[in-house]
């Protein structure tokens, strides 16, 4: 059965919100996935549901499957890594880490299952464990930190000298490849593929040009698509991998707003921009009780927009350390998840920052794609906030305050951005173009790509992706 369903519906709570299925939701909430799956199968076989309800039920099963993929470790499997730093680790320590959420686990079908990277995350999340790792391994700066120590002062010097808010451009050539292994689907079946493609309209990313695509027929999504793609499709050939590849160029510039010395005007609250970007948005930008309580703790009675976001930026950095994240499609409200679990990756802390900003009347919008720093490329998420006067300014919450005595450098990523970003998305959870039929592998972000055939979606792990970069003016 080929199911068509819009992306907006897919990401607005279908994971736990099928009407009339309370008992199924209860089983899911208690980790009784086998029982929930059987109840779903019985309900589908009964025929007493609408086509839309069937899609939602099938997606519930898929979300449970994804959670089981993420939480695939036993205690015995994670202990060897922990014992590298705690040779005599005790059951009591394990229980304390589990209680504090520093060691992430779920009970699924009556068994404790740990997040795939729970052991590594422990030494990022728990302060004492983090110090213990440093005592054993020593403390070193990674390549990215060493690069930024040189790059940020250069950017600020260039911007100040230019009299504008942008610095020297970096020209880059990209090759993006997505490979579906041989015989992943029956021979002759059509594989549909969406690859990430840069968005236009931002001063930090210009001169976008598609050089080639290894498919005669392809569709570049219009720039009105806030998650931009190149769409291709090919038949599966027996015994051969199916390869989708594009090459493209961009010119990217760093940007820095000296917000400490910039006049910020009162908001014009009757504008469409202000209303749209300060509104709640289901499911990840909701003003929940947990978010309101956190805002009261951070912001208090402060009214100055810049001081508010500065407090939020600093607080999140100090209280929610970076850690590897489970797939976003398996989390129903990401900011609340960060607050409860006391950690988050780049996109998770960005959504928390955005939700707190919007709640305090400061327009905020999502942005994401890739970070492209030489030797440190990766998927990455950040955002932009709007100040009356300067306009939209970039914010990278996960890069946080820099550890320097120079206050300008220290706050660079609150109002500044380096040139090494590929902007693919200007919002989260937007429809792909052309429309995708099945539940996306990533229902919120779009960076790795998406693949499906008439038999269903191909999830992460069922295909490979790579991004190769040439820096043309370095």
C-alpha beads as a LAMMPS data file, in Angstrom:
LAMMPS data file: protein, C-alpha beads

474 atoms
473 bonds

1 atom types
1 bond types

-500.0 500.0 xlo xhi
-500.0 500.0 ylo yhi
-500.0 500.0 zlo zhi

Masses

1 110.0

Atoms # bond

1 1 1 0.000 0.000 0.000
2 1 1 1.394 3.412 -0.951
3 1 1 0.590 5.929 1.735
4 1 1 0.644 9.652 1.053
5 1 1 0.814 11.897 4.056
6 1 1 2.084 15.446 4.399
7 1 1 5.221 16.181 6.419
8 1 1 3.330 18.558 8.695
9 1 1 1.136 15.698 9.923
10 1 1 4.107 13.387 10.261
11 1 1 5.858 15.575 12.793
12 1 1 2.953 16.926 14.797
13 1 1 2.503 14.236 17.346
14 1 1 1.540 11.133 15.392
15 1 1 3.998 9.153 17.483
16 1 1 1.665 9.071 20.471
17 1 1 -1.616 10.557 19.258
18 1 1 -3.880 8.138 17.405
19 1 1 -7.444 8.710 18.521
20 1 1 -9.148 5.757 20.100
21 1 1 -5.861 3.917 20.760
22 1 1 -5.251 4.792 24.384
23 1 1 -4.348 1.242 25.324
24 1 1 -1.728 1.157 22.579
25 1 1 -0.267 4.444 23.785
26 1 1 -0.187 3.120 27.336
27 1 1 1.758 0.038 26.250
28 1 1 4.207 2.231 24.337
29 1 1 4.715 4.600 27.261
30 1 1 5.545 1.608 29.488
31 1 1 8.010 0.155 26.982
32 1 1 5.822 -2.829 26.133
33 1 1 6.593 -2.625 22.457
34 1 1 5.833 -6.240 21.568
35 1 1 2.388 -5.968 23.103
36 1 1 1.750 -2.606 21.464
37 1 1 2.786 -4.004 18.080
38 1 1 0.377 -6.925 18.443
39 1 1 -2.461 -4.569 19.339
40 1 1 -1.633 -2.415 16.318
41 1 1 -1.613 -5.453 14.033
42 1 1 -4.999 -6.578 15.376
43 1 1 -6.479 -3.137 14.866
44 1 1 -5.193 -2.940 11.296
45 1 1 -6.486 -6.440 10.493
46 1 1 -9.892 -5.559 11.917
47 1 1 -10.402 -3.143 9.048
48 1 1 -12.302 -0.839 11.384
49 1 1 -10.023 2.150 10.768
50 1 1 -9.615 4.881 8.183
51 1 1 -6.657 4.943 5.774
52 1 1 -5.168 7.837 7.740
53 1 1 -5.455 5.936 11.023
54 1 1 -3.714 2.989 9.402
55 1 1 -0.810 5.210 8.351
56 1 1 -0.531 6.571 11.896
57 1 1 -0.579 3.080 13.409
58 1 1 2.086 1.837 11.001
59 1 1 4.208 4.858 11.879
60 1 1 3.852 4.069 15.577
61 1 1 5.387 0.653 14.905
62 1 1 8.174 2.262 12.926
63 1 1 8.984 4.724 15.722
64 1 1 9.197 1.832 18.212
65 1 1 11.553 0.045 15.830
66 1 1 13.750 3.141 15.613
67 1 1 13.901 3.451 19.390
68 1 1 14.994 -0.176 19.653
69 1 1 17.734 0.525 17.104
70 1 1 18.956 3.480 19.187
71 1 1 18.706 1.613 22.500
72 1 1 20.526 -1.533 21.443
73 1 1 23.091 -2.110 24.211
74 1 1 23.026 -4.255 27.327
75 1 1 24.801 -3.332 30.537
76 1 1 27.489 -5.918 29.794
77 1 1 28.127 -4.265 26.434
78 1 1 28.653 -0.771 27.836
79 1 1 30.691 -1.724 30.919
80 1 1 34.043 -2.241 29.123
81 1 1 34.147 1.410 28.067
82 1 1 33.160 2.622 31.538
83 1 1 35.828 0.419 33.149
84 1 1 38.531 2.188 31.147
85 1 1 37.997 5.064 33.574
86 1 1 36.337 3.305 36.528
87 1 1 37.982 -0.147 36.760
88 1 1 36.091 -0.930 39.972
89 1 1 32.748 0.575 38.935
90 1 1 29.933 -0.540 41.235
91 1 1 26.250 -1.254 40.747
92 1 1 25.518 1.697 42.997
93 1 1 27.432 4.058 40.688
94 1 1 25.563 2.671 37.687
95 1 1 22.212 3.259 39.430
96 1 1 23.181 6.811 40.385
97 1 1 24.168 7.615 36.798
98 1 1 20.922 6.111 35.536
99 1 1 18.892 8.134 38.051
100 1 1 20.597 11.393 37.004
101 1 1 20.075 10.512 33.303
102 1 1 23.822 10.673 32.701
103 1 1 23.605 7.018 31.644
104 1 1 20.657 6.858 29.295
105 1 1 18.527 3.731 29.238
106 1 1 14.987 2.557 28.596
107 1 1 13.108 -0.530 29.689
108 1 1 11.884 -2.173 26.497
109 1 1 9.867 -5.370 26.633
110 1 1 10.923 -5.919 30.240
111 1 1 14.662 -5.527 29.615
112 1 1 16.997 -2.625 30.354
113 1 1 18.361 -1.327 27.083
114 1 1 21.033 1.373 26.952
115 1 1 21.447 4.033 24.295
116 1 1 24.048 2.971 21.725
117 1 1 26.433 5.732 22.823
118 1 1 25.407 5.830 26.484
119 1 1 28.865 4.865 27.781
120 1 1 30.620 7.575 25.778
121 1 1 27.967 10.132 26.709
122 1 1 28.419 9.439 30.420
123 1 1 31.818 11.135 30.257
124 1 1 30.298 14.167 28.531
125 1 1 27.232 14.561 30.745
126 1 1 28.301 13.757 34.304
127 1 1 30.729 16.413 35.643
128 1 1 32.693 14.036 37.859
129 1 1 32.932 11.392 35.141
130 1 1 34.102 14.075 32.729
131 1 1 36.907 15.024 35.116
132 1 1 37.799 11.368 35.643
133 1 1 38.213 10.932 31.884
134 1 1 40.526 13.965 31.800
135 1 1 42.566 12.529 34.676
136 1 1 43.048 9.302 32.723
137 1 1 43.383 10.612 29.160
138 1 1 44.690 14.107 29.751
139 1 1 43.119 17.258 28.365
140 1 1 43.695 18.219 24.748
141 1 1 42.068 20.573 22.273
142 1 1 40.536 19.025 19.192
143 1 1 41.183 20.210 15.651
144 1 1 38.037 22.311 15.578
145 1 1 38.959 24.293 18.690
146 1 1 42.465 24.907 17.380
147 1 1 41.030 26.084 14.061
148 1 1 38.502 28.441 15.688
149 1 1 41.172 29.994 17.892
150 1 1 42.732 31.297 14.681
151 1 1 39.594 31.828 12.602
152 1 1 37.396 33.880 14.944
153 1 1 39.909 36.685 15.631
154 1 1 40.605 36.850 11.871
155 1 1 36.871 37.170 11.106
156 1 1 36.373 39.926 13.650
157 1 1 39.382 41.851 12.359
158 1 1 38.109 41.593 8.764
159 1 1 34.578 42.664 9.683
160 1 1 35.776 45.654 11.689
161 1 1 38.065 46.731 8.865
162 1 1 35.348 46.333 6.214
163 1 1 32.770 48.489 7.954
164 1 1 30.143 45.831 7.152
165 1 1 29.035 42.690 8.960
166 1 1 30.654 40.101 6.653
167 1 1 34.221 38.956 6.110
168 1 1 36.326 37.254 3.461
169 1 1 34.425 34.689 1.351
170 1 1 35.331 31.019 1.143
171 1 1 34.588 29.279 -2.159
172 1 1 33.815 25.575 -1.936
173 1 1 33.053 22.736 -4.323
174 1 1 30.977 19.839 -3.004
175 1 1 30.349 16.278 -4.060
176 1 1 27.427 14.674 -2.238
177 1 1 26.925 10.932 -2.678
178 1 1 24.195 8.637 -1.385
179 1 1 24.619 4.904 -2.024
180 1 1 21.964 2.223 -1.624
181 1 1 23.644 -1.195 -1.376
182 1 1 23.076 -3.828 -4.013
183 1 1 19.838 -5.817 -3.695
184 1 1 18.443 -3.572 -0.946
185 1 1 15.156 -3.616 -2.883
186 1 1 13.940 -6.014 -5.600
187 1 1 15.478 -5.583 -9.036
188 1 1 13.650 -3.103 -11.213
189 1 1 11.985 -1.270 -8.351
190 1 1 12.301 2.511 -8.491
191 1 1 14.330 4.115 -5.726
192 1 1 13.340 7.711 -4.930
193 1 1 16.076 9.876 -3.424
194 1 1 16.318 13.386 -1.975
195 1 1 19.782 14.929 -1.540
196 1 1 20.581 18.140 0.384
197 1 1 21.086 21.277 -1.710
198 1 1 22.067 24.800 -0.571
199 1 1 19.476 27.500 -0.029
200 1 1 19.671 30.955 -1.558
201 1 1 18.825 34.345 -0.099
202 1 1 21.271 34.537 2.806
203 1 1 24.222 36.927 2.622
204 1 1 26.377 34.188 4.147
205 1 1 25.785 31.814 1.195
206 1 1 25.802 32.973 -2.434
207 1 1 26.843 31.974 -5.977
208 1 1 25.134 28.591 -5.735
209 1 1 25.570 26.458 -8.831
210 1 1 24.760 22.834 -9.602
211 1 1 27.657 21.425 -11.636
212 1 1 26.372 17.918 -12.311
213 1 1 23.991 15.150 -11.293
214 1 1 24.516 11.505 -12.169
215 1 1 20.953 11.179 -13.371
216 1 1 19.390 12.537 -16.558
217 1 1 16.177 13.533 -14.843
218 1 1 16.369 15.433 -11.591
219 1 1 14.430 18.182 -9.850
220 1 1 15.987 21.015 -7.868
221 1 1 13.494 22.144 -5.278
222 1 1 12.540 25.820 -5.578
223 1 1 14.096 28.113 -3.023
224 1 1 10.637 28.479 -1.486
225 1 1 11.194 24.946 -0.134
226 1 1 12.646 25.715 3.284
227 1 1 14.341 22.311 3.337
228 1 1 15.972 22.295 -0.077
229 1 1 16.683 19.173 -2.099
230 1 1 17.752 17.683 -5.381
231 1 1 15.359 14.843 -6.223
232 1 1 16.373 11.855 -8.377
233 1 1 15.049 8.371 -8.995
234 1 1 16.589 5.242 -10.479
235 1 1 15.630 1.590 -10.942
236 1 1 17.483 -0.949 -8.815
237 1 1 19.854 -3.102 -10.883
238 1 1 20.454 -6.649 -9.577
239 1 1 23.852 -7.097 -7.940
240 1 1 24.752 -3.403 -8.219
241 1 1 24.569 -0.533 -5.731
242 1 1 22.372 2.404 -6.687
243 1 1 24.367 5.636 -6.492
244 1 1 22.895 9.140 -6.406
245 1 1 25.432 11.955 -6.708
246 1 1 25.487 15.706 -7.238
247 1 1 28.278 18.273 -7.496
248 1 1 27.731 21.937 -6.677
249 1 1 29.478 25.194 -5.768
250 1 1 28.856 27.849 -3.127
251 1 1 30.543 30.977 -1.846
252 1 1 30.191 31.403 1.903
253 1 1 31.036 34.379 4.102
254 1 1 31.523 34.759 7.834
255 1 1 29.293 37.247 9.612
256 1 1 29.544 39.112 12.905
257 1 1 27.284 41.653 14.581
258 1 1 28.879 43.626 17.400
259 1 1 25.730 43.417 19.489
260 1 1 27.393 44.848 22.590
261 1 1 27.801 48.131 20.710
262 1 1 24.738 48.015 18.460
263 1 1 21.538 49.926 19.118
264 1 1 18.621 47.515 19.361
265 1 1 15.204 49.137 18.914
266 1 1 11.868 48.118 20.465
267 1 1 10.065 45.384 18.518
268 1 1 7.234 46.234 16.147
269 1 1 4.933 43.589 17.549
270 1 1 2.124 44.073 15.044
271 1 1 4.194 42.784 12.098
272 1 1 3.727 39.371 10.513
273 1 1 7.426 38.609 11.058
274 1 1 7.166 39.212 14.793
275 1 1 3.939 37.254 15.216
276 1 1 5.157 34.302 13.136
277 1 1 8.566 33.874 14.726
278 1 1 7.437 34.327 18.327
279 1 1 4.526 31.894 18.038
280 1 1 4.327 28.411 19.501
281 1 1 4.738 25.603 17.014
282 1 1 3.859 21.979 17.625
283 1 1 5.675 19.801 18.594
284 1 1 9.067 21.338 19.516
285 1 1 8.363 25.029 20.103
286 1 1 5.686 24.787 22.762
287 1 1 5.547 26.883 25.926
288 1 1 5.216 23.930 28.274
289 1 1 5.246 24.139 32.077
290 1 1 8.850 22.904 32.099
291 1 1 9.907 25.585 29.617
292 1 1 8.090 28.350 31.502
293 1 1 9.710 27.296 34.776
294 1 1 13.157 27.260 33.166
295 1 1 12.559 30.684 31.635
296 1 1 11.628 32.088 35.040
297 1 1 14.879 30.725 36.462
298 1 1 17.039 32.107 33.642
299 1 1 15.354 35.349 32.642
300 1 1 13.477 36.481 35.701
301 1 1 12.184 40.037 35.199
302 1 1 14.731 41.041 32.541
303 1 1 13.165 42.917 29.588
304 1 1 16.148 43.821 27.418
305 1 1 16.095 41.408 24.398
306 1 1 19.860 41.168 24.082
307 1 1 20.409 40.529 27.787
308 1 1 17.655 37.908 27.706
309 1 1 19.220 35.885 24.883
310 1 1 22.663 36.342 26.395
311 1 1 21.390 34.810 29.649
312 1 1 19.715 31.948 27.791
313 1 1 22.800 31.280 25.652
314 1 1 25.073 31.215 28.703
315 1 1 22.723 29.106 30.847
316 1 1 22.197 26.398 28.225
317 1 1 25.933 26.199 27.634
318 1 1 26.625 25.769 31.361
319 1 1 23.818 23.335 32.206
320 1 1 23.212 21.152 29.137
321 1 1 26.467 19.624 27.848
322 1 1 26.750 18.280 24.344
323 1 1 26.097 14.544 23.985
324 1 1 25.319 12.214 21.099
325 1 1 21.574 12.132 20.493
326 1 1 18.983 9.546 19.679
327 1 1 17.085 10.154 16.449
328 1 1 14.862 13.226 16.607
329 1 1 11.903 11.374 15.078
330 1 1 11.633 9.350 18.304
331 1 1 11.247 12.384 20.619
332 1 1 7.877 14.096 20.933
333 1 1 9.108 17.411 22.415
334 1 1 12.828 18.068 22.133
335 1 1 13.218 21.109 24.454
336 1 1 11.409 19.282 27.271
337 1 1 13.614 16.259 26.578
338 1 1 16.750 18.390 27.020
339 1 1 15.422 19.905 30.244
340 1 1 14.546 16.481 31.655
341 1 1 17.700 14.652 30.543
342 1 1 20.094 17.564 31.167
343 1 1 22.003 17.239 27.888
344 1 1 21.549 17.693 24.156
345 1 1 23.267 17.721 20.807
346 1 1 23.455 20.771 18.526
347 1 1 19.884 20.631 17.243
348 1 1 18.383 19.795 20.608
349 1 1 19.954 22.718 22.463
350 1 1 19.149 24.960 19.490
351 1 1 15.458 24.116 19.771
352 1 1 15.596 24.784 23.512
353 1 1 17.234 28.158 22.852
354 1 1 14.602 28.986 20.214
355 1 1 11.682 27.982 22.430
356 1 1 12.986 30.106 25.304
357 1 1 13.631 33.046 22.969
358 1 1 10.146 32.880 21.462
359 1 1 8.534 32.545 24.883
360 1 1 10.292 35.767 25.860
361 1 1 9.080 37.600 22.752
362 1 1 12.268 37.321 20.690
363 1 1 11.787 36.065 17.102
364 1 1 13.796 32.910 16.375
365 1 1 14.052 30.603 13.368
366 1 1 15.853 27.340 12.659
367 1 1 18.835 26.927 10.335
368 1 1 20.887 23.830 9.636
369 1 1 22.954 21.832 7.207
370 1 1 26.630 21.011 7.618
371 1 1 29.644 22.452 9.425
372 1 1 32.566 22.444 6.997
373 1 1 35.641 23.420 9.011
374 1 1 38.726 21.764 7.492
375 1 1 39.180 18.413 9.216
376 1 1 35.958 18.738 11.214
377 1 1 33.002 18.488 8.815
378 1 1 29.760 17.161 10.266
379 1 1 25.998 17.543 10.309
380 1 1 25.101 20.660 12.256
381 1 1 22.191 22.798 13.471
382 1 1 22.039 26.410 14.614
383 1 1 19.516 29.262 14.377
384 1 1 18.923 32.953 13.790
385 1 1 17.220 35.514 16.010
386 1 1 15.762 38.850 15.059
387 1 1 16.565 42.195 16.649
388 1 1 14.851 45.381 15.529
389 1 1 17.652 47.346 13.928
390 1 1 20.333 44.729 13.133
391 1 1 17.747 42.310 11.680
392 1 1 18.373 38.567 11.613
393 1 1 21.602 37.547 13.362
394 1 1 23.104 34.034 13.615
395 1 1 23.386 32.055 16.856
396 1 1 25.227 28.762 17.352
397 1 1 24.151 27.544 20.773
398 1 1 26.192 24.347 20.716
399 1 1 29.429 26.224 19.936
400 1 1 28.604 28.385 22.953
401 1 1 30.750 31.071 24.569
402 1 1 34.447 30.841 23.762
403 1 1 36.845 30.386 26.658
404 1 1 38.855 33.596 26.351
405 1 1 39.356 36.872 28.203
406 1 1 38.293 38.819 25.112
407 1 1 34.567 39.487 25.541
408 1 1 34.028 39.988 21.793
409 1 1 35.553 36.613 20.984
410 1 1 33.852 35.036 23.979
411 1 1 30.379 35.944 22.657
412 1 1 31.159 35.529 18.952
413 1 1 28.569 32.805 18.311
414 1 1 25.800 34.945 19.794
415 1 1 25.500 37.185 16.757
416 1 1 28.332 35.743 14.676
417 1 1 29.013 32.802 12.382
418 1 1 32.101 31.480 10.639
419 1 1 32.099 30.892 6.871
420 1 1 32.256 27.128 7.114
421 1 1 28.539 26.341 6.979
422 1 1 26.367 24.780 4.302
423 1 1 22.838 26.167 4.735
424 1 1 20.337 23.543 3.557
425 1 1 17.393 24.315 5.853
426 1 1 15.761 27.547 6.998
427 1 1 13.158 25.742 9.066
428 1 1 12.593 22.310 10.550
429 1 1 9.990 19.666 9.645
430 1 1 9.086 21.194 6.297
431 1 1 7.684 19.175 3.364
432 1 1 10.199 17.775 0.913
433 1 1 9.819 18.496 -2.798
434 1 1 8.499 16.432 -4.487
435 1 1 6.372 14.996 -1.696
436 1 1 7.657 11.956 0.146
437 1 1 5.179 9.097 0.497
438 1 1 6.426 7.383 3.654
439 1 1 7.541 8.500 7.100
440 1 1 10.866 10.270 6.753
441 1 1 13.970 8.841 8.371
442 1 1 14.466 12.302 9.898
443 1 1 11.117 14.018 10.443
444 1 1 12.597 17.319 11.637
445 1 1 15.983 17.989 10.084
446 1 1 17.260 17.298 6.572
447 1 1 21.011 16.820 6.102
448 1 1 21.812 13.226 5.219
449 1 1 19.169 12.630 2.576
450 1 1 16.061 10.478 2.285
451 1 1 15.343 7.303 0.292
452 1 1 12.209 5.261 -0.327
453 1 1 10.656 2.843 -2.777
454 1 1 7.074 1.663 -3.222
455 1 1 7.599 -0.869 -0.433
456 1 1 8.459 1.783 2.158
457 1 1 11.111 4.091 3.534
458 1 1 14.765 3.038 3.708
459 1 1 15.952 4.048 7.166
460 1 1 19.385 5.218 8.273
461 1 1 21.789 2.287 8.186
462 1 1 20.187 0.913 5.034
463 1 1 22.214 3.309 2.866
464 1 1 25.422 5.353 3.055
465 1 1 26.117 9.031 2.497
466 1 1 29.215 11.185 2.110
467 1 1 30.097 14.836 1.535
468 1 1 33.446 15.690 -0.049
469 1 1 34.673 19.308 -0.089
470 1 1 37.290 21.217 -2.048
471 1 1 38.266 24.620 -0.660
472 1 1 38.928 26.639 -3.804
473 1 1 40.505 29.841 -2.472
474 1 1 42.693 28.653 0.384

Bonds

1 1 1 2
2 1 2 3
3 1 3 4
4 1 4 5
5 1 5 6
6 1 6 7
7 1 7 8
8 1 8 9
9 1 9 10
10 1 10 11
11 1 11 12
12 1 12 13
13 1 13 14
14 1 14 15
15 1 15 16
16 1 16 17
17 1 17 18
18 1 18 19
19 1 19 20
20 1 20 21
21 1 21 22
22 1 22 23
23 1 23 24
24 1 24 25
25 1 25 26
26 1 26 27
27 1 27 28
28 1 28 29
29 1 29 30
30 1 30 31
31 1 31 32
32 1 32 33
33 1 33 34
34 1 34 35
35 1 35 36
36 1 36 37
37 1 37 38
38 1 38 39
39 1 39 40
40 1 40 41
41 1 41 42
42 1 42 43
43 1 43 44
44 1 44 45
45 1 45 46
46 1 46 47
47 1 47 48
48 1 48 49
49 1 49 50
50 1 50 51
51 1 51 52
52 1 52 53
53 1 53 54
54 1 54 55
55 1 55 56
56 1 56 57
57 1 57 58
58 1 58 59
59 1 59 60
60 1 60 61
61 1 61 62
62 1 62 63
63 1 63 64
64 1 64 65
65 1 65 66
66 1 66 67
67 1 67 68
68 1 68 69
69 1 69 70
70 1 70 71
71 1 71 72
72 1 72 73
73 1 73 74
74 1 74 75
75 1 75 76
76 1 76 77
77 1 77 78
78 1 78 79
79 1 79 80
80 1 80 81
81 1 81 82
82 1 82 83
83 1 83 84
84 1 84 85
85 1 85 86
86 1 86 87
87 1 87 88
88 1 88 89
89 1 89 90
90 1 90 91
91 1 91 92
92 1 92 93
93 1 93 94
94 1 94 95
95 1 95 96
96 1 96 97
97 1 97 98
98 1 98 99
99 1 99 100
100 1 100 101
101 1 101 102
102 1 102 103
103 1 103 104
104 1 104 105
105 1 105 106
106 1 106 107
107 1 107 108
108 1 108 109
109 1 109 110
110 1 110 111
111 1 111 112
112 1 112 113
113 1 113 114
114 1 114 115
115 1 115 116
116 1 116 117
117 1 117 118
118 1 118 119
119 1 119 120
120 1 120 121
121 1 121 122
122 1 122 123
123 1 123 124
124 1 124 125
125 1 125 126
126 1 126 127
127 1 127 128
128 1 128 129
129 1 129 130
130 1 130 131
131 1 131 132
132 1 132 133
133 1 133 134
134 1 134 135
135 1 135 136
136 1 136 137
137 1 137 138
138 1 138 139
139 1 139 140
140 1 140 141
141 1 141 142
142 1 142 143
143 1 143 144
144 1 144 145
145 1 145 146
146 1 146 147
147 1 147 148
148 1 148 149
149 1 149 150
150 1 150 151
151 1 151 152
152 1 152 153
153 1 153 154
154 1 154 155
155 1 155 156
156 1 156 157
157 1 157 158
158 1 158 159
159 1 159 160
160 1 160 161
161 1 161 162
162 1 162 163
163 1 163 164
164 1 164 165
165 1 165 166
166 1 166 167
167 1 167 168
168 1 168 169
169 1 169 170
170 1 170 171
171 1 171 172
172 1 172 173
173 1 173 174
174 1 174 175
175 1 175 176
176 1 176 177
177 1 177 178
178 1 178 179
179 1 179 180
180 1 180 181
181 1 181 182
182 1 182 183
183 1 183 184
184 1 184 185
185 1 185 186
186 1 186 187
187 1 187 188
188 1 188 189
189 1 189 190
190 1 190 191
191 1 191 192
192 1 192 193
193 1 193 194
194 1 194 195
195 1 195 196
196 1 196 197
197 1 197 198
198 1 198 199
199 1 199 200
200 1 200 201
201 1 201 202
202 1 202 203
203 1 203 204
204 1 204 205
205 1 205 206
206 1 206 207
207 1 207 208
208 1 208 209
209 1 209 210
210 1 210 211
211 1 211 212
212 1 212 213
213 1 213 214
214 1 214 215
215 1 215 216
216 1 216 217
217 1 217 218
218 1 218 219
219 1 219 220
220 1 220 221
221 1 221 222
222 1 222 223
223 1 223 224
224 1 224 225
225 1 225 226
226 1 226 227
227 1 227 228
228 1 228 229
229 1 229 230
230 1 230 231
231 1 231 232
232 1 232 233
233 1 233 234
234 1 234 235
235 1 235 236
236 1 236 237
237 1 237 238
238 1 238 239
239 1 239 240
240 1 240 241
241 1 241 242
242 1 242 243
243 1 243 244
244 1 244 245
245 1 245 246
246 1 246 247
247 1 247 248
248 1 248 249
249 1 249 250
250 1 250 251
251 1 251 252
252 1 252 253
253 1 253 254
254 1 254 255
255 1 255 256
256 1 256 257
257 1 257 258
258 1 258 259
259 1 259 260
260 1 260 261
261 1 261 262
262 1 262 263
263 1 263 264
264 1 264 265
265 1 265 266
266 1 266 267
267 1 267 268
268 1 268 269
269 1 269 270
270 1 270 271
271 1 271 272
272 1 272 273
273 1 273 274
274 1 274 275
275 1 275 276
276 1 276 277
277 1 277 278
278 1 278 279
279 1 279 280
280 1 280 281
281 1 281 282
282 1 282 283
283 1 283 284
284 1 284 285
285 1 285 286
286 1 286 287
287 1 287 288
288 1 288 289
289 1 289 290
290 1 290 291
291 1 291 292
292 1 292 293
293 1 293 294
294 1 294 295
295 1 295 296
296 1 296 297
297 1 297 298
298 1 298 299
299 1 299 300
300 1 300 301
301 1 301 302
302 1 302 303
303 1 303 304
304 1 304 305
305 1 305 306
306 1 306 307
307 1 307 308
308 1 308 309
309 1 309 310
310 1 310 311
311 1 311 312
312 1 312 313
313 1 313 314
314 1 314 315
315 1 315 316
316 1 316 317
317 1 317 318
318 1 318 319
319 1 319 320
320 1 320 321
321 1 321 322
322 1 322 323
323 1 323 324
324 1 324 325
325 1 325 326
326 1 326 327
327 1 327 328
328 1 328 329
329 1 329 330
330 1 330 331
331 1 331 332
332 1 332 333
333 1 333 334
334 1 334 335
335 1 335 336
336 1 336 337
337 1 337 338
338 1 338 339
339 1 339 340
340 1 340 341
341 1 341 342
342 1 342 343
343 1 343 344
344 1 344 345
345 1 345 346
346 1 346 347
347 1 347 348
348 1 348 349
349 1 349 350
350 1 350 351
351 1 351 352
352 1 352 353
353 1 353 354
354 1 354 355
355 1 355 356
356 1 356 357
357 1 357 358
358 1 358 359
359 1 359 360
360 1 360 361
361 1 361 362
362 1 362 363
363 1 363 364
364 1 364 365
365 1 365 366
366 1 366 367
367 1 367 368
368 1 368 369
369 1 369 370
370 1 370 371
371 1 371 372
372 1 372 373
373 1 373 374
374 1 374 375
375 1 375 376
376 1 376 377
377 1 377 378
378 1 378 379
379 1 379 380
380 1 380 381
381 1 381 382
382 1 382 383
383 1 383 384
384 1 384 385
385 1 385 386
386 1 386 387
387 1 387 388
388 1 388 389
389 1 389 390
390 1 390 391
391 1 391 392
392 1 392 393
393 1 393 394
394 1 394 395
395 1 395 396
396 1 396 397
397 1 397 398
398 1 398 399
399 1 399 400
400 1 400 401
401 1 401 402
402 1 402 403
403 1 403 404
404 1 404 405
405 1 405 406
406 1 406 407
407 1 407 408
408 1 408 409
409 1 409 410
410 1 410 411
411 1 411 412
412 1 412 413
413 1 413 414
414 1 414 415
415 1 415 416
416 1 416 417
417 1 417 418
418 1 418 419
419 1 419 420
420 1 420 421
421 1 421 422
422 1 422 423
423 1 423 424
424 1 424 425
425 1 425 426
426 1 426 427
427 1 427 428
428 1 428 429
429 1 429 430
430 1 430 431
431 1 431 432
432 1 432 433
433 1 433 434
434 1 434 435
435 1 435 436
436 1 436 437
437 1 437 438
438 1 438 439
439 1 439 440
440 1 440 441
441 1 441 442
442 1 442 443
443 1 443 444
444 1 444 445
445 1 445 446
446 1 446 447
447 1 447 448
448 1 448 449
449 1 449 450
450 1 450 451
451 1 451 452
452 1 452 453
453 1 453 454
454 1 454 455
455 1 455 456
456 1 456 457
457 1 457 458
458 1 458 459
459 1 459 460
460 1 460 461
461 1 461 462
462 1 462 463
463 1 463 464
464 1 464 465
465 1 465 466
466 1 466 467
467 1 467 468
468 1 468 469
469 1 469 470
470 1 470 471
471 1 471 472
472 1 472 473
473 1 473 474
